[in-house]
Amino acid sequence: MKKCRITVMRVASYPDLSASYENPQEHPCNMQEGQVFIANGCVKPEGLCLSAWESMSAFVLALSHGATGIYDGWMKNPKSAMISCNDGFRPVSFYIEALEEEAE
């Protein structure tokens, strides 16, 4: 099983939707563009949002076990995936790539 690098590529925000439908949140998302996490196999990296992990864990698991071409050739790197978390108010896009380094 391989390690996977998870990079925060984009953090979006829809304040109009939040204002209309969401109860006020003090610190709803602390992801920063460029932030990098390393998944040791299929173990959630420390500091990664649980909701984001739940959105991507199946992809990390597959890539860490050698899966390729997850999107039928859409990705330039066949050992990667682009995943967004399921927060409809503040979606975050993550680039996940399998590394050559073995998980511990």
DRENBA-889022 format. One line per field, with one value per atom (N, C-alpha, C, O, CB): z, y, x; atom name. Coordinates in nm, 4 decimals. Last residue first. Glycine has a CB too. Layout:
N
up: Z, ... $
north: Y, ... $
east: X, ... $
atomo: CA, ... $
This chain:
104
up: 0.6086, 0.7269, 0.7910, 0.8916, 0.8290, 0.2512, 0.3769, 0.4916, 0.4728, 0.3709, 0.0326, 0.0969, 0.2253, 0.2988, 0.1260, -0.2237, -0.0883, -0.0269, -0.0337, -0.0003, -0.4514, -0.4621, -0.3238, -0.3094, -0.5451, -0.4114, -0.4082, -0.4240, -0.4110, -0.2760, -0.5724, -0.5099, -0.5194, -0.6233, -0.5763, -0.5096, -0.5951, -0.5142, -0.4027, -0.6633, -0.5275, -0.4572, -0.5537, -0.6664, -0.4023, -0.4773, -0.5743, -0.4950, -0.4054, -0.6587, -0.3810, -0.3401, -0.4563, -0.5254, -0.2176, -0.3231, -0.4210, -0.3790, -0.3459, -0.5624, -0.1142, -0.1274, -0.2257, -0.2138, 0.0110, -0.0713, -0.1272, -0.1437, -0.1819, -0.2628, 0.1257, 0.1115, 0.0536, 0.1234, 0.2479, 0.1008, 0.1265, 0.0997, 0.0567, 0.2691, 0.0670, -0.0368, -0.0191, -0.1132, -0.0412, 0.1224, 0.1844, 0.0749, -0.0014, 0.2668, 0.0365, 0.0160, 0.0860, 0.1068, 0.0635, -0.1460, -0.0271, -0.0510, -0.1477, 0.0993, -0.4576, -0.3777, -0.2560, -0.2620, -0.4610, -0.6214, -0.5426, -0.4700, -0.4258, -0.4421, -0.8661, -0.8163, -0.7504, -0.8159, -0.9327, -0.8594, -0.8681, -0.8157, -0.7306, -0.7874, -0.9964, -0.9236, -0.9401, -1.0221, -0.9719, -1.1780, -1.0359, -0.9492, -0.8410, -0.9928, -1.4262, -1.4019, -1.2566, -1.2168, -1.4897, -1.4845, -1.4046, -1.3715, -1.2952, -1.2724, -1.6209, -1.6873, -1.6166, -1.6811, -1.6923, -1.6097, -1.5370, -1.6145, -1.6677, -1.3972, -1.7785, -1.7670, -1.7039, -1.7401, -1.6856, -1.7899, -1.8724, -1.8629, -1.9346, -2.0099, -1.6087, -1.7480, -1.8372, -1.9476, -1.8055, -1.3489, -1.4306, -1.5785, -1.6648, -1.4160, -1.2631, -1.1929, -1.2762, -1.2731, -1.0608, -1.3482, -1.4433, -1.3824, -1.4445, -1.5523, -1.0978, -1.1955, -1.2840, -1.2938, -1.2813, -0.7758, -0.8800, -0.9723, -0.9285, -0.8174, -0.5610, -0.6979, -0.8084, -0.9252, -0.7152, -0.3079, -0.3441, -0.4916, -0.5417, -0.3120, -0.3088, -0.2246, -0.2523, -0.2234, -0.0772, -0.4704, -0.5204, -0.4382, -0.4936, -0.5193, -0.2918, -0.4231, -0.4757, -0.5206, -0.5230, -0.0718, -0.0543, -0.1873, -0.1948, 0.0054, -0.1948, -0.1349, -0.1183, -0.1479, 0.0016, -0.2635, -0.3694, -0.3187, -0.3894, -0.4238, -0.0125, -0.1062, -0.2196, -0.2669, -0.1640, 0.1008, 0.1533, 0.0586, 0.0509, 0.2867, 0.0279, -0.0544, -0.0139, -0.0890, -0.0520, 0.2042, 0.0611, -0.0245, -0.1375, 0.0275, 0.4493, 0.4134, 0.2652, 0.2062, 0.4966, 0.4392, 0.4373, 0.3958, 0.3174, 0.5744, 0.4663, 0.3428, 0.3301, 0.2222, 0.3407, 0.7276, 0.6174, 0.4833, 0.3962, 0.6190, 0.8726, 0.8677, 0.7517, 0.6850, 0.9995, 0.7520, 0.7895, 0.7728, 0.6702, 0.7043, 0.8697, 0.7539, 0.8039, 0.8889, 0.6543, 1.0996, 1.0566, 0.9359, 0.9029, 1.0269, 1.0036, 1.1118, 1.0538, 0.9695, 1.2204, 0.7436, 0.7958, 0.9055, 0.9001, 0.6825, 0.7788, 0.7647, 0.8223, 0.9364, 0.8349, 0.6128, 0.7426, 0.7212, 0.6538, 0.8395, 0.4010, 0.4084, 0.5437, 0.5854, 0.3809, 0.3675, 0.3241, 0.3329, 0.2784, 0.4095, 0.5105, 0.5285, 0.4955, 0.5833, 0.6749, 0.3376, 0.3920, 0.3951, 0.2931, 0.3079, 0.3956, 0.3480, 0.4181, 0.5408, 0.3751, 0.2769, 0.3758, 0.3132, 0.1918, 0.4221, 0.2226, 0.1814, 0.3010, 0.4110, 0.1187, 0.0938, 0.2103, 0.1633, 0.0743, 0.3137, -0.1235, -0.1174, 0.0007, 0.0060, -0.1119, 0.0500, -0.0799, -0.0667, -0.0067, -0.1898, 0.3600, 0.2899, 0.1565, 0.1507, 0.3763, 0.5765, 0.4705, 0.3977, 0.3764, 0.3709, 0.7735, 0.7915, 0.6864, 0.7060, 0.9307, 0.8125, 0.7304, 0.7464, 0.7343, 0.5808, 1.0140, 0.9432, 0.8630, 0.8470, 0.8522, 1.2794, 1.1990, 1.1182, 1.1509, 1.2892, 1.3426, 1.3824, 1.2950, 1.2424, 1.5292, 1.1609, 1.1993, 1.2341, 1.1626, 1.0858, 1.1582, 1.1675, 1.2214, 1.3149, 1.2575, 0.9503, 1.0794, 1.0885, 1.0318, 1.1978, 0.6063, 0.7087, 0.8385, 0.8380, 0.6605, 0.4061, 0.4549, 0.5736, 0.6362, 0.3461, 0.3301, 0.3137, 0.3919, 0.4394, 0.1691, 0.3817, 0.4417, 0.4374, 0.5299, 0.3702, 0.2210, 0.3662, 0.4344, 0.5337, 0.4046, -0.0325, 0.0147, 0.1664, 0.2328, -0.0516, -0.0321, -0.0519, -0.0054, 0.0545, -0.1999, -0.0046, 0.1077, 0.0919, 0.1914, 0.1255, -0.0930, -0.1467, -0.0348, 0.0234, -0.2094, -0.1765, -0.0745, -0.1424, -0.2377, 0.0237, -0.2204, -0.2697, -0.1541, -0.0475, -0.3844, -0.2612, -0.1542, -0.2046, -0.2284, -0.0181, -0.4295, -0.4361, -0.3198, -0.2846, -0.5708, -0.3523, -0.4756, -0.4810, -0.5310, -0.5941, -0.1169, -0.1296, -0.2503, -0.2502, 0.0024, -0.1770, -0.1837, -0.2000, -0.2861, -0.3001, -0.0553, -0.0737, -0.0672, 0.0364, 0.0350, -0.1416, -0.1109, -0.1462, -0.2531, -0.1904, -0.0023, -0.0978, -0.0482, 0.0705, -0.1186, 0.0147, 0.0727, -0.0385, -0.1559, 0.1437, -0.0775, -0.0921, -0.0113, 0.0256, -0.2396, 0.0000, 0.0000, 0.0000, 0.0685, 0.1233 $
north: 0.3132, 0.2479, 0.1546, 0.0909, 0.3513, 0.2951, 0.3338, 0.2548, 0.1439, 0.3106, 0.3676, 0.2704, 0.3278, 0.4000, 0.1414, 0.6083, 0.5695, 0.4754, 0.5008, 0.6935, 0.7034, 0.5774, 0.5219, 0.4036, 0.5983, 0.8225, 0.8390, 0.7022, 0.5985, 0.9078, 0.9271, 0.8183, 0.8473, 0.8914, 0.6824, 1.2281, 1.1521, 1.0461, 1.0711, 1.2450, 1.4523, 1.3358, 1.2598, 1.2304, 1.2441, 1.7700, 1.6866, 1.5751, 1.6014, 1.7698, 1.9063, 1.8405, 1.7595, 1.6889, 1.7499, 2.1856, 2.0890, 2.0386, 2.1169, 2.1516, 2.2563, 2.2597, 2.1507, 2.0365, 2.2408, 2.4560, 2.3375, 2.3600, 2.4681, 2.3009, 2.5850, 2.6136, 2.4925, 2.4314, 2.6530, 2.4917, 2.6331, 2.6759, 2.7884, 2.6653, 2.2179, 2.2973, 2.4475, 2.5234, 2.2642, 1.9985, 2.1195, 2.2090, 2.2691, 2.1946, 1.7669, 1.7782, 1.8980, 1.8989, 1.6533, 1.8276, 1.7887, 1.8173, 1.8840, 1.8641, 1.6966, 1.8095, 1.7562, 1.6523, 1.9020, 1.5679, 1.5438, 1.6721, 1.7477, 1.4281, 1.4252, 1.5574, 1.5399, 1.5015, 1.6666, 1.1806, 1.2146, 1.3565, 1.4021, 1.1128, 0.9596, 1.0763, 1.0906, 1.0233, 1.2037, 0.8096, 0.7721, 0.8879, 0.9118, 0.7298, 0.9275, 0.8212, 0.7740, 0.7063, 0.7048, 1.2570, 1.1581, 1.0470, 1.0706, 1.2224, 1.3708, 1.3595, 1.2581, 1.1821, 1.4955, 1.2292, 1.2864, 1.2662, 1.1580, 1.2239, 1.0879, 1.2329, 1.2987, 1.4104, 1.2658, 0.8079, 0.8854, 1.0361, 1.1068, 0.8469, 0.7275, 0.6792, 0.7699, 0.8049, 0.6677, 0.8146, 0.8891, 0.8505, 0.9344, 1.0396, 0.6374, 0.6446, 0.7134, 0.6732, 0.7176, 0.5393, 0.5739, 0.5836, 0.5417, 0.4745, 0.2917, 0.3950, 0.4238, 0.3432, 0.3512, 0.1610, 0.1904, 0.3006, 0.3912, 0.2321, 0.1027, 0.0892, 0.1144, 0.0913, -0.0430, 0.1576, 0.0160, -0.0043, -0.1166, -0.0560, 0.4275, 0.3712, 0.2228, 0.1688, 0.3915, 0.4545, 0.4971, 0.4370, 0.3998, 0.6497, 0.3514, 0.2912, 0.3270, 0.2392, 0.3365, 0.5286, 0.3843, 0.3175, 0.2365, 0.3228, 0.7698, 0.7510, 0.6019, 0.5550, 0.8242, 0.7152, 0.7426, 0.7241, 0.6698, 0.8850, 0.6876, 0.5745, 0.5915, 0.4931, 0.5604, 0.9464, 0.8284, 0.7081, 0.6335, 0.7893, 1.1802, 1.1335, 0.9999, 0.9443, 1.2340, 1.2395, 1.2564, 1.1911, 1.1506, 1.4031, 1.2038, 1.1140, 1.1231, 1.0251, 1.1456, 1.4209, 1.2848, 1.1851, 1.0936, 1.2475, 1.6324, 1.6189, 1.4764, 1.4175, 1.7205, 1.5785, 1.5780, 1.5633, 1.4896, 1.7062, 1.6128, 1.4823, 1.4726, 1.3694, 1.4543, 1.7896, 1.7943, 1.6561, 1.5906, 1.8995, 1.7135, 1.7156, 1.7060, 1.6227, 1.5991, 1.6790, 1.8151, 1.8256, 1.9343, 1.8840, 1.3802, 1.4725, 1.6124, 1.6582, 1.4744, 1.1800, 1.2633, 1.3573, 1.4071, 1.3444, 0.8659, 1.0103, 1.0880, 1.0652, 1.0520, 0.5907, 0.6560, 0.8067, 0.8682, 0.6246, 0.4282, 0.4760, 0.5386, 0.5399, 0.3616, 0.5367, 0.4366, 0.4968, 0.6041, 0.3074, 0.8123, 0.6907, 0.5730, 0.5169, 0.6799, 1.1055, 0.9938, 0.8715, 0.8323, 0.9667, 1.4214, 1.2910, 1.1845, 1.1746, 1.2702, 1.7416, 1.6356, 1.5081, 1.4893, 1.6170, 2.0860, 1.9482, 1.8551, 1.8852, 1.9367, 2.3904, 2.3049, 2.1596, 2.1155, 2.3186, 2.5294, 2.4927, 2.4032, 2.3462, 2.6156, 2.7050, 2.6635, 2.6403, 2.7204, 2.7700, 2.5734, 2.6810, 2.6283, 2.5184, 2.7380, 2.5048, 2.4600, 2.5816, 2.6808, 2.3665, 2.5468, 2.6078, 2.5604, 2.5745, 2.5773, 2.6252, 2.5559, 2.6252, 2.7473, 2.5526, 2.7548, 2.6374, 2.5601, 2.4389, 2.6793, 2.9025, 2.8610, 2.7377, 2.6270, 2.8316, 2.9796, 3.0594, 3.0297, 3.1221, 3.0338, 3.0114, 2.9247, 3.0114, 3.1070, 2.8242, 3.0478, 3.1085, 3.0095, 2.9341, 3.2329, 2.8138, 2.8797, 2.9363, 2.8785, 2.7810, 2.8651, 2.8086, 2.8863, 3.0092, 2.8060, 2.9878, 2.8543, 2.8030, 2.7052, 2.7598, 3.2509, 3.2059, 3.0794, 3.0640, 3.1828, 3.2708, 3.3682, 3.3197, 3.3445, 3.5026, 3.0608, 3.0575, 3.1503, 3.1128, 3.0962, 3.1588, 3.0359, 3.0249, 2.9848, 2.9128, 3.3841, 3.4009, 3.2769, 3.2888, 3.4296, 3.2825, 3.3536, 3.3749, 3.3830, 3.4864, 3.0340, 3.0865, 3.1574, 3.1010, 2.9727, 2.9663, 3.0087, 3.0691, 3.1460, 3.1101, 2.7412, 2.8287, 2.8659, 2.8043, 2.7598, 2.6696, 2.6856, 2.7863, 2.9026, 2.7330, 2.4418, 2.5574, 2.5534, 2.4481, 2.5610, 2.2474, 2.3234, 2.4505, 2.5538, 2.2362, 2.0826, 2.1724, 2.2624, 2.3434, 2.2577, 1.7584, 1.9014, 1.9805, 1.9494, 1.9320, 1.4701, 1.5395, 1.6883, 1.7390, 1.4967, 1.1859, 1.3295, 1.3901, 1.3644, 1.4010, 0.8622, 0.9542, 1.0974, 1.1263, 0.9210, 0.5622, 0.6870, 0.7703, 0.7511, 0.7649, 0.2255, 0.3486, 0.4634, 0.4617, 0.3883, -0.1173, 0.0000, 0.1239, 0.1271, -0.0004 $
east: 0.3243, 0.3830, 0.2840, 0.3154, 0.4298, 0.3299, 0.2663, 0.3283, 0.3782, 0.1129, 0.6006, 0.5142, 0.4557, 0.5231, 0.5909, 0.6178, 0.6562, 0.5528, 0.4325, 0.6736, 0.5118, 0.5864, 0.6223, 0.6532, 0.7144, 0.1735, 0.3183, 0.3848, 0.3197, 0.3635, -0.1198, -0.0465, 0.1029, 0.1521, -0.0811, -0.2919, -0.2010, -0.1288, -0.0828, -0.0999, -0.5559, -0.5024, -0.4128, -0.4528, -0.6171, -0.6604, -0.5895, -0.5230, -0.4427, -0.4836, -0.9708, -0.8475, -0.7908, -0.8643, -0.8720, -1.1723, -1.1236, -0.9863, -0.8972, -1.1179, -1.4414, -1.2966, -1.2566, -1.3011, -1.2256, -1.7333, -1.6671, -1.5163, -1.4714, -1.7297, -1.9228, -1.7795, -1.7070, -1.6261, -1.7175, -2.1824, -2.1611, -2.0170, -1.9917, -2.1985, -2.1736, -2.2383, -2.2221, -2.2454, -2.3828, -1.9341, -1.9878, -2.0446, -1.9690, -1.8782, -1.8039, -1.9487, -2.0126, -2.1339, -2.0153, -1.4986, -1.5731, -1.7210, -1.7576, -1.5211, -1.3900, -1.4381, -1.5107, -1.5765, -1.5311, -1.1011, -1.2210, -1.2602, -1.1736, -1.1988, -0.9190, -0.9578, -1.0941, -1.1910, -0.9620, -0.6582, -0.8004, -0.8189, -0.7426, -0.8888, -0.4014, -0.4507, -0.6016, -0.6641, -0.3798, -0.2527, -0.2507, -0.2998, -0.2460, -0.1082, -0.2502, -0.3477, -0.3537, -0.4485, -0.3165, -0.2405, -0.1676, -0.2673, -0.3609, -0.1049, -0.4527, -0.3229, -0.2347, -0.1624, -0.2530, -0.7782, -0.6654, -0.5357, -0.5110, -0.6542, -0.9465, -0.9621, -0.8403, -0.8034, -1.0858, -0.9391, -0.8481, -0.8604, -0.7895, -0.8664, -1.1462, -1.1405, -1.0567, -1.0986, -1.2814, -1.0894, -1.1869, -1.1801, -1.2060, -1.1633, -0.8908, -1.0194, -1.1265, -1.2428, -1.0030, -0.6373, -0.7424, -0.8805, -0.9782, -0.7450, -0.5562, -0.5201, -0.6400, -0.7326, -0.3978, -0.4759, -0.5738, -0.5212, -0.4503, -0.7089, -0.3056, -0.2571, -0.3569, -0.3256, -0.2043, -0.3880, -0.3765, -0.3421, -0.3488, -0.5060, -0.4151, -0.3090, -0.2873, -0.1805, -0.3425, -0.6420, -0.5112, -0.3971, -0.2937, -0.5016, -0.8413, -0.8168, -0.6778, -0.6041, -0.9238, -0.8159, -0.8002, -0.7667, -0.6744, -0.9280, -0.8768, -0.7450, -0.7176, -0.6077, -0.7353, -1.1428, -1.0460, -0.9033, -0.8184, -1.0648, -1.2595, -1.2659, -1.1652, -1.1082, -1.4080, -1.2160, -1.1460, -1.1508, -1.0532, -1.2056, -1.3510, -1.2392, -1.1802, -1.1000, -1.1326, -1.5563, -1.5807, -1.4733, -1.5006, -1.5896, -1.4344, -1.5440, -1.5780, -1.6236, -1.6675, -1.2585, -1.2065, -1.3144, -1.2892, -1.1503, -1.4417, -1.3630, -1.3101, -1.3162, -1.2452, -1.5287, -1.6244, -1.5530, -1.5993, -1.7082, -1.2894, -1.3542, -1.4533, -1.4607, -1.4253, -1.0076, -1.1489, -1.2139, -1.1952, -1.2236, -0.6895, -0.7796, -0.9228, -0.9541, -0.7475, -0.5448, -0.5733, -0.6644, -0.7117, -0.4471, -0.3844, -0.4180, -0.4397, -0.3625, -0.3060, -0.5282, -0.4192, -0.4688, -0.5812, -0.3551, -0.6772, -0.7007, -0.5835, -0.5435, -0.8323, -0.5393, -0.5586, -0.5726, -0.4899, -0.4400, -0.4710, -0.6093, -0.6416, -0.7574, -0.7053, -0.1469, -0.2439, -0.3823, -0.4079, -0.2342, -0.1312, -0.0529, -0.1440, -0.2096, 0.0052, -0.1550, -0.2326, -0.1434, -0.0867, -0.3617, -0.0481, -0.0019, -0.0853, -0.0862, 0.1521, -0.1468, -0.1597, -0.1042, -0.1125, -0.3092, -0.0980, -0.0702, -0.0829, -0.0365, 0.0710, -0.2288, -0.2062, -0.1914, -0.2642, -0.3233, -0.3124, -0.1723, -0.1382, -0.0292, -0.0892, -0.5623, -0.5082, -0.3586, -0.2870, -0.5376, -0.6671, -0.5977, -0.5456, -0.4905, -0.4813, -0.9424, -0.8528, -0.7949, -0.8646, -0.9275, -1.1264, -0.9952, -0.8943, -0.7736, -0.9429, -1.4634, -1.3639, -1.2295, -1.2198, -1.4068, -1.6193, -1.6704, -1.5665, -1.5808, -1.7786, -1.6168, -1.5013, -1.5399, -1.4972, -1.3767, -1.8893, -1.7742, -1.6516, -1.5894, -1.7413, -2.1891, -2.0785, -1.9585, -1.9288, -2.0436, -2.5440, -2.4101, -2.3067, -2.3336, -2.4144, -2.7159, -2.7033, -2.5623, -2.4695, -2.7331, -2.7936, -2.7068, -2.7164, -2.7242, -2.5631, -2.9501, -2.9845, -2.9049, -2.9457, -2.9693, -2.8762, -3.0141, -3.0473, -3.1599, -3.0420, -2.6046, -2.6959, -2.8405, -2.9179, -2.6841, -2.5071, -2.4903, -2.5898, -2.6522, -2.3471, -2.5697, -2.6337, -2.6239, -2.7195, -2.5699, -2.4033, -2.5474, -2.6237, -2.7306, -2.5783, -2.1439, -2.2052, -2.3552, -2.4272, -2.1385, -1.9829, -2.1078, -2.1839, -2.2765, -2.1941, -1.6490, -1.7442, -1.8659, -1.8533, -1.6798, -1.3677, -1.4744, -1.5670, -1.5631, -1.5547, -1.0451, -1.1432, -1.2457, -1.2133, -1.0761, -0.8357, -0.9250, -1.0228, -1.0762, -1.0010, -0.6475, -0.6289, -0.7139, -0.6695, -0.6611, -0.4752, -0.5905, -0.5649, -0.4721, -0.6132, -0.3580, -0.3286, -0.4579, -0.5402, -0.2315, -0.2358, -0.3639, -0.3347, -0.2915, -0.4710, -0.0564, -0.0487, -0.1842, -0.2394, 0.0692, -0.0445, -0.1055, -0.0882, -0.1032, -0.2558, 0.1535, 0.1056, 0.0433, 0.0750, 0.2210, 0.0514, 0.1299, 0.0701, -0.0474, 0.1390, 0.0854, 0.0000, 0.0902, 0.1924, -0.0973 $
atomo: N, CA, C, O, CB, N, CA, C, O, CB, N, CA, C, O, CB, N, CA, C, O, CB, N, CA, C, O, CB, N, CA, C, O, CB, N, CA, C, O, CB, N, CA, C, O, CB, N, CA, C, O, CB, N, CA, C, O, CB, N, CA, C, O, CB, N, CA, C, O, CB, N, CA, C, O, CB, N, CA, C, O, CB, N, CA, C, O, CB, N, CA, C, O, CB, N, CA, C, O, CB, N, CA, C, O, CB, N, CA, C, O, CB, N, CA, C, O, CB, N, CA, C, O, CB, N, CA, C, O, CB, N, CA, C, O, CB, N, CA, C, O, CB, N, CA, C, O, CB, N, CA, C, O, CB, N, CA, C, O, CB, N, CA, C, O, CB, N, CA, C, O, CB, N, CA, C, O, CB, N, CA, C, O, CB, N, CA, C, O, CB, N, CA, C, O, CB, N, CA, C, O, CB, N, CA, C, O, CB, N, CA, C, O, CB, N, CA, C, O, CB, N, CA, C, O, CB, N, CA, C, O, CB, N, CA, C, O, CB, N, CA, C, O, CB, N, CA, C, O, CB, N, CA, C, O, CB, N, CA, C, O, CB, N, CA, C, O, CB, N, CA, C, O, CB, N, CA, C, O, CB, N, CA, C, O, CB, N, CA, C, O, CB, N, CA, C, O, CB, N, CA, C, O, CB, N, CA, C, O, CB, N, CA, C, O, CB, N, CA, C, O, CB, N, CA, C, O, CB, N, CA, C, O, CB, N, CA, C, O, CB, N, CA, C, O, CB, N, CA, C, O, CB, N, CA, C, O, CB, N, CA, C, O, CB, N, CA, C, O, CB, N, CA, C, O, CB, N, CA, C, O, CB, N, CA, C, O, CB, N, CA, C, O, CB, N, CA, C, O, CB, N, CA, C, O, CB, N, CA, C, O, CB, N, CA, C, O, CB, N, CA, C, O, CB, N, CA, C, O, CB, N, CA, C, O, CB, N, CA, C, O, CB, N, CA, C, O, CB, N, CA, C, O, CB, N, CA, C, O, CB, N, CA, C, O, CB, N, CA, C, O, CB, N, CA, C, O, CB, N, CA, C, O, CB, N, CA, C, O, CB, N, CA, C, O, CB, N, CA, C, O, CB, N, CA, C, O, CB, N, CA, C, O, CB, N, CA, C, O, CB, N, CA, C, O, CB, N, CA, C, O, CB, N, CA, C, O, CB, N, CA, C, O, CB, N, CA, C, O, CB, N, CA, C, O, CB, N, CA, C, O, CB, N, CA, C, O, CB, N, CA, C, O, CB, N, CA, C, O, CB, N, CA, C, O, CB, N, CA, C, O, CB, N, CA, C, O, CB, N, CA, C, O, CB, N, CA, C, O, CB, N, CA, C, O, CB, N, CA, C, O, CB $
